[in-house]
Amino acid sequence: MEVITARTAGFCFGVRRAVKMAEEAAKKYGSCACLGPLIHNDDAVRYLEGLGVRTVNSTAELKEREPVIIRSHGVGPEVYRELDELGCEIIDATCPDVARIHALVKNETDEGRHVVIIGERHHPEVAAISGWCGECTVLETPEEAEKWLSEDPERAKIPVSIVSQTTGERKNFENSVKVIKKQCTNLKVFDTICNTTSNRQREAREIASTVDAMIVIGGRHSANTDKLARVASECCGNVLLIENADGLDLRELRGAKRVGVTAGASTPEWIIKEVNRKMCDENKTVETVEEETVAAEAVEETAQEVEAPEVKEVAPEAGEASFEELLERSIKTLHTGEKVRGVIASITQTEISVDLGTKQSGYIPISEFTDEPGVNVADIIHVGDEIEAYVMRVNDVEGTVMLSKKRLDSVKNWDSIVEARASRAVVEGIVVEENKGGVVVNVKGVRVFVPASQSGLPKDAPMTELLKRKVKLIIREVNQPRRRVVGSIRDVTAIERRAKAEATWSEIEVGKRYHGVVKSLTSYGAFVDIGGVDGMVHVSELSWKRIHQPSEVLKVGDEIDVYVISFDKETKKISLGYKDPNENPWVKFTSTYQVGSIADVRIVKLMTFGAFAEIVPGVDGLIHISQIADRRIGKPEDVLTEGETVKAKIINIDNENKKVSLSIRALSDLVVPAPAAEPEAVEEEDDTPVVVYDTENPPAPEELPAEEE
């Protein structure tokens, strides 16, 4: 019996994290409580109880100030309030993916949207999600979604946001979304199914399609275990759902040559090992019985031969060959498809000559020896070496036989490909050709087709980019009757990316610098891969200059150096910086200017309350409308225009908020006033009456007034 165990079987990240936190809490406090079973596995719960972790069903069973573990399913906000009132020490083991859903539905509710949860109505995770979004609707199937919309046509008009239980079945979620999408006009869909869940279900389906029996290990009350069993049942007629090795009845596996094993997210690794060990022990027992039977039959046959001896011809001694055999070998005719052995007679740049000991001479074209580019065949084999090959074509007219070592290697290595498929081991190969919808990779002589979607290249990238390259891939499908193999380069990339991500998260710290690659651009920033993890550089962190779009600074594929501004391991968010702190324009500004300085500034924006002017690239100052002119003006554009350069005086610098106040009006105080004109002499006033004379008819002398003495 061949046993194939799923690589994704067992604890997921969230459950493993919760168990570790429970173990640490028990060690720290001696005893503590858990709101509900930590995981859906009785054996694991009993193990934790032995450490001092007791299970309670509600906050009413808690002691005052008792340490309490919140399991990975999470709880609603009202439970946090109750624990706070009791003064309990909270060990929050809520799965980060579930916590993200809590924040998401709360935000959607705050925006006035109706939340629809696709999941099991009575599952604790769904109950917790419901608590964070107030009024919501839980739908389990596409049929329920259809009924929910038909009961009230007005529901199709309201803004709806859809999320899923993390352990939900993807097919069920997608079909439910399709139903709602047909009628709802204001819809937002959030795919919150855990990637581990999707991968586990996909792998279970793949293994189940290649085995005679499938074993699914997990708690009877575990939702994801139940879904695994349903998924496996779609591809295999003999599916056993068990909780542990004690529940495995080996009689149900009789006749099964290949058995698949997978396990739910709440199944400890030691239980999976116990199940495998039980099947392994049974295999040994069967093998021992078979060996004893074969031995008995051999003894019986020997006894029969002794009783009835036969007269046989005497054969030549070992190593000798009769004349007839040598003659037959020399005139033997080879046929296509045969495996032959010969001795290398010569090696050229185009072919390898092989002495087959027959009337035909054999040759192996270099292209049929290996696909590895740049390899010197003479470094691998030498004249006089023995070699096995596969007969490709026989030319009786010319007396030649074309051979292929690659074809023979593919036959020999087929079993290793099948084994790699079962264990999901990473294999290497050379991309030898572009095919319709993908590429063909030669893996140890076996042709493996890699669809374009699994090539790891961007959607519109040409497949020719991969030709002649050595690549790593995982075997996804093996069709033995058709000798067809399908692989995925993208799966290896995903595995390597996860490994890099774990390393990055374990070492990350504020201020640490990374060399990354720009993966995508949005209107608000750029996402940069810093080693299996994407961080975001906000548009404000891309340049010290004023920019409108990230594309003004970066493009997808650019390799850049960034540094960590902040990060959150729970939400898996990283904020990155790109602009060089040493080029900080504020530092340059303050080292050049101070209050009272006069600068040539460029008007960059006019507002109703004033104008913004660039002092140095990256630093703007505000010229308030009252500081534009020495007279009252209606609006800034009455005096200024955008792009214009004017002189302004710095009247205030706010270092804390990095703000600068400018004034054009203040420059009038610096103008030296012109000298005042000499005042005209003013005659002293007297009381003498003013007499007006007619210049054309002057008065007679006697008419003139007498002079005062």
DOKEVO-180663 format. One record per residue: residue in three letters; x, y, z of N, C-alpha, C in turn. Coordinates in steps of 0.1 Angstrom, whole numbers, plus 5000, padded with zeros to 4 digits. Example, Ala and Ser with C-alpha at 12.3 -4.5 7.8 and 13.67 -1.06 7.14 Angstrom:
BEGIN
ala513249435078512349555078513249675078;ser512849785071513749895071512950005079;
***
This chain:
BEGIN
met500849885000500050005000500950135000;glu500650224991501350344990500550454997;val501150525006500450625014500950765010;ile500050855006500450995001499851085011;thr500651165018500151255029500251395023;ala499251475024499151615020500151695027;arg500851785020501851875026501151975035;thr499952015031499152115038498352065050;ala498451935053497751875063498151925077;gly497151945086497451985100497252135103;phe497852175114497652315119497952415108;cys497052515108497252635100498052735109;phe498452845103499152945110498452995123;gly497153025121496353085132496152985143;val495952855140495752755151497152725158;arg498152715150499452695156499852805165;arg499552935161499853045169498953045182;ala497753005181496853005193497352895203;val497752775198498252675207499552715214;lys500352785206501652825212501352935223;met500453025221500053125230499453065243;ala498652955241498052885252499052815261;glu500052755254501152685261501952785270;glu502252905264503053005271502253065282;ala500853085280500053135291499953035303;ala499852905300499752805310501052805318;lys502152825311503452825318503652945326;lys503153065321503353185328502453195341;tyr501153165339500153185350499853055358;gly500252945353499952815360498652765356;ser497652845355496352805350495652925344;cys494752895334494053005328492752945321;ala491953035316490652985309490753015295;cys489952945287489752965273488352975269;leu487953085262486553105259486153005247;gly485552885251485252785241486552705238;pro486352585232487452495229488452575220;leu489752565224490752645216490752605202;ile490652475199490552415186489652305186;his489152265174488152155173488852025172;asn489451985183490151855184490251815198;asp489451715202489351665216490751625222;asp491551565214492851525219493751645222;ala493751745214494551865216493951945228;val492651945230492052015241492351945254;arg492351815254492751735266494251765270;tyr495051775259496551805261496651935268;leu495852035264495952175270495352175284;glu494352095286493752085300494852035309;gly495651945304496751885313497751995317;leu497852095308498852205311498252305320;gly496852305322496152405331495252495323;val494952465311494052555303492652495303;arg491752555311490352505312489452575302;thr488452495297487552555287486252605294;val485852725291484652775296483752815284;asn482452815286481552845275481052985274;ser481253065286480853205286481553275296;thr481453405296482153495306481653475320;ala480453425321479753405334480553295342;glu481253205335482053105342483453145346;leu483753265343485153315346485253365360;lys486453355366486753415379487253555376;glu487153635387487553775386489053785384;arg489553865375490953885372491653755367;glu490853655362491453535357492053555343;pro493253505340493753515326492853435316;val492553505305491553445296492153445282;ile492053325275492553315261491353335252;ile491453425242490453435232490953345220;arg490253245216490753155206490753215192;ser491353145183491553195169490353245162;his489153185166487853225160487553375163;gly488053425174487753565178486453575185;val486153695190484953725197484453865193;gly483253895197482654025194483154135204;pro482854265201483354375210482654365224;glu481454305225480754305238481554215247;val482154105242482954015250484154085256;tyr484754165248485954245253485554335264;arg484354395263483854485274483554405287;glu482954285285482754205297484054165304;leu485054125296486354085302486954205309;asp486854315303487454435309486754465322;glu485454455323484754475335485154375346;leu485454255342485954155352487354175356;gly488054255349489454285351490354165347;cys489954085337490653975333491854005324;glu492953935326494053945317493753875304;ile493853945293493353895280494653845272;ile494553715268495553665259494853645245;asp494953745236494153745224494853665213;ala494353545211494853455200494053455188;thr493253565186492453575174493353565162;cys492953485152493753475140493853605133;pro495053645129495153775122494253795110;asp494053685103493053695091491653725096;val491253665107489953685113489853835118;ala490853875125490954015130490754115119;arg491354085107491254175096489854185091;ile489054075092487654075088486854155098;his487254155111486554235121486654375118;ala487854425115488154565111487354605098;leu487354505089486754535076485254555077;val484554465084483154475085482754595093;lys483554625103483154745111483254865103;asn484254875094484454995086483255005076;glu482954885070481854885060480554925067;thr480254885079479054915086479055065089;asp480255125093480355265096480055345084;glu480255295072479955365060478555345055;gly477755275063476355265060476055145051;arg476955055049476754945040476254815048;his475454735041474854615048475854495045;val476354435056477254325055476654195053;val477054115043476553975041477753885043;ile477553785052478653695056478253555049;ile479153505041478953375035479653275044;gly478953195051479553095061478453025068;glu478952945078478052865086477452945097;arg476152955098475453045106475753035121;his476052915126476252885140477752865143;his478652895134480052875136480552995145;pro481452965155481853075164482553185156;glu483253155146483953265138482953355132;val481853305126480853385120480053465131;ala479853405142479153475153480053595157;ala481353575158482253695162482253805151;ile482253765139482253865128480953945128;ser479853875131478553945132478554045143;gly479254025154479254115165479954245161;trp480854245151481554365147480854445137;cys479754395131479154475121477654505124;gly477254485136475854515140474854435132;glu473954505125472954435117473654375104;cys473454245102474054185090473254065086;thr473653995075472953875071473953765069;val473653645074474553525072473853435062;leu474553405051474053315041474953195039;glu474353075039475252955039475452895025;thr474452915016474452865003473952954992;pro474252934979473753014969472153024969;glu471552904973470152894973469552994984;glu470253004995469853105005469953245000;ala471053264993471253404987470053434978;glu469653344969468553364960467253394968;lys467053314978465853334986465853474993;trp467053504999467153635006466853754997;leu467253754985466953864975465453854971;ser464953734969463553734964462553774974;glu462853754987461953784998461653934998;asp462654014995462454164995463254224984;pro462654264973463354314961464154444964;glu463754514975464454634979465854604983;arg466154484987467554444991468554464980;ala468054444968468954454956469454604954;lys468754694961469154834959470054894970;ile470154824981470954874992472454844989;pro473354924995474754894994475154775002;val475754674995476054545002477554515001;ser478054475012479454425012479554285017;ile480254195009480254055011481654015016;val481653935027482853865032482553725034;ser483653645036483453495038484053455051;gln483553345056484253275067485553235062;thr486653245070487953215065488153065061;thr487352975067487452835063486352795054;gly485752895047484652865037485152795025;glu484252725018484552655006484552754995;arg485552764987485652864977484552854966;lys484252734962483252714952481852774957;asn481552744969480352784975480252944976;phe481452994980481553144981481353214968;glu482053164958481953224944480553214938;asn479953094940478553084935477553174942;ser477753184955476853274962477053424958;val478353464955478553594950477953614937;lys478053514928477453524915475953554916;val475253494925473753504927473453654931;ile474253704941473953834946474353944935;lys475453914928475954014919474954034907;lys474153934904473253954893472154054896;gln471854084909470754174912471154294919;cys472254284928472654404936473354504927;thr473054634927473654734919474754804926;asn474854794939475954854947476554754956;leu477554684950478154564957479654574958;lys480154534970481554524972481854384977;val482854314971483154174975484554164980;phe484754104992486054094998486253945000;asp487353894993487653754993488453725006;thr487853685017488453665030488753515033;ile488653435023488953285026490453275028;cys490853205038492253185041492953115030;asn494053155026494853095015495152945019;thr495452925032495852795036494652705035;thr493452755037492252675035492052635021;ser492252735012492052704998493052604993;asn494352624997495352534993495152384998;arg494652385011494452245016493352175009;gln492252255005491152184998491552154984;arg492352234977492852204964493752084964;glu494652074974495551954974494751824978;ala493751844986492851724990492151674977;arg491651764969491051724956491951654947;glu493151714946494151654937494551514941;ile494851494954495251364959494151264958;ala492951304961491751214961491551164947;ser491851244936491651204923492651094918;thr493651064926494750974922494850844931;val493950844941494050724951492850644951;asp492950524957491850434959491050464971;ala491650524981490950564993491550684999;met490750765006491150895011490850905026;ile491850935034491550945049491651095052;val490651145059490551285063490551285078;ile491551345085491651345099491251475105;gly490451475115489951605121488851585131;gly488551685139487451675148486051675141;arg485151605147483751595141483051725140;his483451815149482751955149483552055141;ser484652015134485452115127484852135113;ala484652265111484052305098484952275086;asn486252315088487152295077487452145074;thr487452065085487551915083486451855075;asp485251905078484051855071484051895057;lys484552015054484652055040485651975032;leu486751945039487851865033487251725029;ala486451665037485851535034484851545022;arg484151655022483251675010483951694997;val485051774998485851794986486451664981;ala487051584990487651454987486651364981;ser485351364986484351274981483951304967;glu484251424962483951454948484851384939;cys485951334943486951274934487251134938;cys486851084950487150954955485950894961;gly485650764958484450694963484650644977;asn485850634982486050574995486850675004;val486050755011486650865020486250825034;leu487350825043487150795057487450915065;leu486450965073486651075082486851025096;ile488051045102488450995115488951105123;glu488951095137489551195146490951155149;asn491251035150492650985154492850845149;ala494050795152494450655148493450555153;asp492850575165491950475170490650465162;gly490350565154489150565146489350505132;leu490550455129490850405116490650255116;asp489750205108489450065106490150025093;leu491249945095492049915083491349815073;arg490249755078489549665069488849745058;glu488549875061487949955050488949995040;leu490249965042491249995032491749875024;arg491049765026491449645019491349665003;gly492349614996492349634982492849764977;ala493049854986493549994982495049984980;lys495550014968496950024966497550154969;arg496750264967497250404970496150464979;val496650514990495850585000496350725003;gly495350825002495750965005495350995019;val496151085025495851135039495951285039;thr494951345045494951495047494351515061;ala494451635066493951665079493451815080;gly492451835089491951975091492952065098;ala492652195099493552295105493652275120;ser492852195126492852175141493552035144;thr494151975135494651835138496151845140;pro496651805152498051815156498851715147;glu500151755145500951665136501151525142;trp501151515155501451385161500251285158;ile499051335157497951255153498051205139;ile498551295130498751245116499751145115;lys500851155123501951055123501450925129;glu500550925139500050805144499250725134;val498450795126497650735116498550675105;asn499550745101500450695091501250575096;arg501650575109502350465115501450345116;lys500150355119499250245120499150175106;met499050255095498950195082500350135078;cys501450195082502750145079502950005086;asp502549995098502649865106501849755099;glu500649795094499749695087500449655075;asn501049745067501749715055502849605058;lys503649625069504649535072504149395075;thr502949395082502349265086501949195073;val501349265064500949205051502149155043;glu503249235043504349195035505049065041;thr505049065055505648945061504848815058;val503548825058502648715055502848665040;glu502948775031503148735017504548675015;glu505548725022506948665021506948515026;glu506248495037506148355042505448265033;thr504348315026503648235017504448205004;val505148305000506048284988507148184991;ala507748195003508748095007508247955008;ala507047945013506447805014506147745001;glu505747834991505447784978506747744971;ala507847814974509147784968509647654973;val509447624986509847494992509147384985;glu507847414983506947304978507347274963;glu507647384956508147364942509447284941;thr510347314950511647244951511447104954;ala510547074963510246934967509746854955;gln508846924947508246854935509346824925;glu510346924923511446904914512346784918;val512546764931513346654936512646524933;glu511346524934510646404932510546364917;ala510546464909510346434894511446514887;pro512646464887513746544881513646534865;glu514146644859514146654845515546644839;val515746594827517046584820517146714813;lys518246794815518446924809519746924801;glu519747004791521047024783522047104791;val523247074789524347144796524647274789;ala524447384797524647524791526147554792;pro526547654783527947694784528247764798;glu529447764802529847824814529547974814;ala529448034826529148174826530248254819;gly529848354812530848444805531148384791;glu530848264788531148214775529848224766;ala530048234753528948234744529148144732;ser528148064729528347974718528448044704;phe528947974694529048034681527648084676;glu526647994679525348034674524848164680;glu525148184693524648304700525348424694;leu526648414692527448524686526948554672;leu526648454664526148474651524748544651;glu523948494660522548554661522648704666;arg523548724675523748864680524148954668;ser525048914660525648994649524549024638;ile523648934636522648954626521349004631;lys521249024644520049064651519549204645;thr518249204642517649334637516949404649;leu517349534651516749614662515449674657;his514549704667513249764664513049894672;thr512349984667511950104674511350074687;gly511750144698511150134711511950034720;glu512949964714513749874722514749954731;lys515149894742516249944750517449864747;val518549934744519849864740520949914748;arg522049834749523249874756524449864746;gly525249964747526449964738527650034744;val528750044736529950104740530250224732;ile530550334738530850454730532150444722;ala531950464709533050444700533750574697;ser532950684696533550814693532550924697;ile533151044699532251164703532651274694;thr531651334687531951454679531051574684;gln531151684678530351794682528851784679;thr528451684670527051664666526451534671;glu527251434673526751304677527751214684;ile527151114690527951014698527750874691;ser528850814686528750684679528850574690;val527950474688527750364698527950234691;asp528850154696528950014691527949924698;leu526949874690525949794696526149644695;gly527249614688527549464686526649404676;thr526049484668525049424658525549474644;lys524849434634525249474620525049614618;gln524149684626523849824625524849904634;ser525150024630525950114639524950214645;gly525150234658524250324665524850464667;tyr524050564667524450704670523450774678;ile523850864687522950944695523251094691;pro522251164685522451304682522651384696;ile523451484696523751554709522351604714;ser521451644705520151694710519351594717;glu519651464715518951354721519751294733;phe520851364736521651324748521251404760;thr521151534758520751624770520151754764;asp519351814773518751944769519452064776;glu520452024785521052134792521952214783;pro521752344782522552424773523952444778;gly524852454768526252484771527052374777;val526452254777527152134783528152074773;asn529352044778530351974769530151824772;val529651754762529351614764530551534767;ala531751574762532951504765533351504780;asp532751604787533051614802532151514809;ile531151464803530151374810530451224807;ile530751194794531051054790532351054782;his532850934781534150914774534150794765;val534950784755535050674746535450544755;gly534650444752534850314760533850294771;asp533150404774532050394785530850314779;glu530250244788528950174784527850274786;ile526850254777525750344777524450274773;glu523350314780522050254776521250364768;ala520550324759519750414751518450354745;tyr517650434740516350394735516350404719;val515950304712515950304698514850394692;met515250494685514250594680513850554666;arg514850524657514650494643515650394638;val515250294630516150204623516150224608;asn517350244603517550264588518250144583;asp517550044578518149924573518949944560;val518550044552519250074540520650124543;glu520750214552522050274556522750194566;gly521950104573522550024584522850104596;thr522050204599522250284611521050284620;val521250314633520150314643520350444651;met519250524650519250654658518850614672;leu519650664682519250634696518950764704;ser518450744715518150864724518350824738;lys519250894745519350874759518350954767;lys517851064761516851144768515551064769;arg515150994759513950914759514050804769;leu515150734770515350634780515250694794;asp515950804796515850874809514450904813;ser513650944803512250984807511550864811;val511750744805511150624810511550584824;lys512850594826513450564839512950654850;asn512850784846512550884856511050914858;trp510250834851508750854852508350834866;asp508850724873508450694887508850814896;ser510050874893510450984902509451104901;ile508951124888507951224886506651194894;val506251074893505051034900505251054915;glu506451024920506751044934506751194938;ala507351274929507351414932505951474932;arg505051424924503751464924503051434937;ala503351314942502651274955503251354967;ser504551384967505151454978505251604976;arg504851654964504851794961506351844963;ala507251764959508651804960508951894948;val509951984950510352074940511352004930;val511152014917512051954907512552064898;glu513652034891514252124882514252074868;gly514152164858514152124844514552244835;ile514652214822514952314812513752344804;val513452464801512352504793512752484778;val512152384771512652344758511852394747;glu510552434749509752484738508552564744;glu508052654735506752724738505652644732;asn504652614739503452544734502252624735;lys501152574729499952654729499452664744;gly499452794748498952814762499952794773;gly501252774769502252754780503552724774;val504352654783505752604778505852464782;val506952394776507252254779508552254786;val508652184798509952174805510352034805;asn511652014802512251884803512751854817;val512151764824512551734838513051584838;lys514351564838514951434838514451354826;gly514251414815513851344803512351334801;val511551384811510051384810509551514806;arg508651524796508151644792506951694801;val507151804807506151864817505551984811;phe504251994810503652114804503252204816;val503652334814503352434824502452544817;pro501152544821500252644815500752784818;ala500352874809500853014810500453074824;ser499253034829498853084842499753044853;gln500552934851501352884862502852904859;ser503152994848504553014844505253114854;gly504453194861505053294870505353424862;leu505053434849505253554842504053644842;pro504153774841502953864840502053814829;lys500853864830499753814820500153834806;asp500653954802500953984788502353954784;ala503153894793504553864789504653754780;pro505553754770505653644760506353524767;met505853404764506453284769507853254765;thr508253324754509653304749510653344759;glu510353424769511253474779511853354787;leu511053244788511553134796512353034788;leu512353034775513052934767514552924771;lys514952794772516352764775516752794789;arg515852834797516152874811515952754820;lys516752734830516552634840515552684851;val514552614853513452654862513152554873;lys512552594884512052504894510552494893;leu509952384895508552364894508052254904;ile506752254906506052154913505152074904;ile505151944905504251864896502851864902;arg501951914894500551924898499651804894;glu499951754882499051654877499851554869;val499551424871500151314863499151224858;asn498951214844498051134838498851014832;gln498850904839499750794835499250734822;pro497950704819497550644807498050734795;arg497850864796498250954785499651004786;arg500350964796501751004798501851154798;arg500851224804500851364804501151414818;val502051514819502451574832502251724831;val501651784842501351924843502151974855;gly502852084854503552144865503352294867;ser503852344877503652484881504952554885;ile505452654878506552734883506152834894;arg504852874892504352974901504252924916;asp503952794917503852734930505152744938;val506252714931507552724937507852864941;thr507552964932507753104935506953144948;ala505753084949504853114961505553054974;ile506052934973506752874984507952954988;glu508752994978509953064981509553204987;arg508453264982508053394987507553385001;arg506853275004506453255018507653245028;ala508653165023509853145031510553285034;lys510653365023511253495024510453585033;ala509153575032508253655040508453625055;glu508453495058508753465072510053515077;ala511053505069512353565073512353715075;thr511653775065511553925066510753965079;trp509653905082508853945093509553915106;ser510453815106511153785118512353885121;glu512753955111513854045112513554195111;ile512354215107511954355104512054445116;glu512454575114512454675124512454815118;val511954905126511855045121513255095117;gly513355155105514655215101515455125093;lys515154995093515954895085515754925070;arg516854915063516854935048516754805040;tyr516054815029515854695021516054735006;his516554644998516654664984515454584978;gly514454664972513254594968512954624953;val511854564948511354574934509954634934;val509754734926508354794925507454694918;lys506354654926505454554920504254624913;ser503754734919502554794913502554944918;leu501755024910501555164913500155194914;thr499755274924498355324925498355474926;ser497255534927497155684927497755734941;tyr497755654951498255694964499655644968;gly500255564960501555524963502055404955;ala503155344959503855234952503955114962;phe503754994957503954874964505254814960;val506054784970507454734968507654604975;asp508154504967508554374973509854384980;ile509954364993511254375000511754235005;gly511254134998511653995002510453915006;gly509553884997508453805000507253875006;val507554005009506454085016506454225008;asp505154265006504954394999504754505010;gly505554615008505254725017504854845008;met504254945014503755055006504555185008;val504955244998505555374999504455484995;his504055555004502955655001503555764992;val502655824984503055924974503856034981;ser503556064994504156175001505656135005;glu505956005004507255955008508155924996;leu507655954984508355924972509356024968;ser509056154971509856264966509756384976;trp510856454977510756584985510056684977;lys509956664963509256764955507856734954;arg507056834950505656814949505356734936;ile504656614938504356524926502856494927;his502256454916500856424916500556274915;gln501456204908501356064906502655994909;pro502655864915503855794917504655764905;ser503955754893504555724880505555844876;glu505455954883506456064880507856034885;val507855934895509155904901509555754898;leu508555664898508955524897508155454885;lys508555334881507755254872507855114877;val506955024873506854884877508154814873;gly508754744882510054674878511254744883;asp511154864887512354944892512854874905;glu514154864906514854814918515254944926;ile514754954938514955074946515355034961;asp516055124967516355114981515355184990;val514755125000513755175008514055155023;tyr513355215032513555195046512255185053;val512155115064510955095071510555215080;ile509355265078508855375086508055315098;ser507155215095506355155105505955025100;phe505454935109504954805104503954745115;asp503054655111502154595119502054445116;lys502654355124502754215121501354155121;glu500354205129499054155130498254175117;thr498354295112497654325099498454305087;lys499754265089500654245078500854365069;lys500954485075501154605067502454665071;ile503154715060504454785062504354915055;ser504855025062504955155056506455185053;leu506755215040508155235036508355375032;gly509655415033510055545029511055535017;tyr511055625008511955614996512855734995;lys512355854998513155974997514255985007;asp515456025003516656035011516556135022;pro516556095035516456195046517556305045;asn518756265039519856365038519556475028;glu518556445020518156555010516856625015;asn516656625027515456695033515456845030;pro514556895022514557035018514357125029;trp513757085040513457175052514857205058;val515657095059517057115065517757215056;lys517757205043518357295034517857435036;phe516557445037515857575039516357645051;thr516257575063516557635076518057675077;ser518857605069520357635069520657755061;thr519757795052519957905043519258035047;tyr517958015052517158125055516758135070;gln516358255074515858275088514858385087;val514158405098513158515098513858645095;gly513258715086513758845081514458835068;ser514758715063515458695051514558735039;ile515158775028514358815016514758705006;ala513758644999513958544989513158564977;asp513758514966512958514953512058384954;val510858404954509858284955509058284942;arg508558154939507758134927506358094932;ile505358164927503958144930503558014924;val503057914933502757784928501257764929;lys500557834938499057804939498357934945;leu497257974939496458084944495258034951;met494958074963493758034970492958164974;thr491858144979490958264983491658344994;phe492358275003492958335015494358385013;gly494958355001496358394999496958314988;ala498358314988499058244977500158164983;phe500358034978501457954982502657974972;ala503857994978505058024969506157924973;glu506857874963507957784965509257864968;ile509857844980511057914984512257834979;val512357704982513257614976512457494972;pro512957404963512257284959511857204971;gly510557184974510157104985509657184997;val509857314997509457395008508657515003;asp507357525006506457635002506157715014;gly505857845011505457935022504158005018;leu503358045028502058115025502258265026;ile501758325015501658475016500158505018;his499758545030498358565033497958685025;ile496658685021496058795013496358935019;ser496458945032496759075038498159115037;gln499059015032500459045031500959055016;ile499959055007500259064993500559204988;ala499759304993499959444988499659535000;asp500159654999499959755009498659825008;arg497759765001496359815000495459695001;arg494159725003493159615003492959564989;ile492959424987492659364974491559264976;gly490859244965489659154966490059004966;lys491058964957491558834957492958834952;pro493758724955495158724952495458744937;glu494658684929494958694914494758834909;asp494258924917494259064912495659124911;val496559054919497959104919498959004914;leu498758874917499658774914499158674904;thr500058604897499758494888500558374891;glu500058254889500758124891501958124882;gly503158084887504358074879505258194880;glu504658304885505358434886506358424897;thr507558484895508558494906508558634912;val508458644925508458774932509358764944;lys509758884949510458894961509558894973;ala509958824984509058814996509958805008;lys509458855019510258855032509658745040;ile510558665047510158565056509858625069;ile508558615073508158685086507958585097;asn507858455094507658355105508058215100;ile508758135109509157995106508657915117;asp507757815114507257725124507957585122;asn509057565130509857445128509057315131;glu508257325141507557205146506557155135;asn505857245129504857205118505357225104;lys506657275103507257295090506457385082;lys506157505087505357605080506057735079;val505957805068506657935066505558045062;ser505658155068504858275065505658375057;leu505158425046505858525038505058655037;ser505758755033505058885031505758965020;ile504959005010505359105000505259245005;arg504159265012503859395018504959445027;ala505559355034506659395044507859455037;leu508059425024509159485017509059635015;ser507859695016507659835015508359905027;asp508459835038509159895050510659915047;leu511159845037512559855034512959965024;val511960025018512160125008512560255015;val513660315011514160445018513360555012;pro512660635021511760745016512660855010;ala512060925000512761044993512861165002;pro513861245001513961365010512761455008;ala512361515019511161605019511561735013;ala510661795005510961934999510962035010;glu511862145007511962255017510662325018;pro510162355030508862415031508962565026;glu507862605019507862745014507662845026;ala508362955025508263055035506763105036;val506363115048504963165051505063305057;glu504463395050504463535056503563545068;glu503963635077503163645089501863725085;glu500863685091499563745088499463875096;asp498863975089498564095096497064135093;asp496764245100495364285099495064385088;thr496164415080495964515069494964465059;pro494064545056493064505046493664485033;val493264385026493764355012492964435002;val493664514994493064594984493364544971;val492364524963492464474949492564594940;tyr493564594932493764704923493464654908;asp492964754901492664734887493964774879;thr494664684874495964714868495864794856;glu494664794849494564874837494165014840;asn493565044852493165174856493765204870;pro495165224871495765244884495165364891;pro495165364905494565474912495465604912;ala494965714915495765834916496465834929;pro497665904930498465904942497665934955;glu496766034954496066074966495165954971;glu494865864962493865754965494665644973;leu495965644972496765534979496665554994;pro496665445002496565445017497865505022;ala497665585033498865645040499765545046;glu501065565046502065475052502065495067;glu502165375075502165385089503565445093;glu503565515104504765565109505465465117;
***
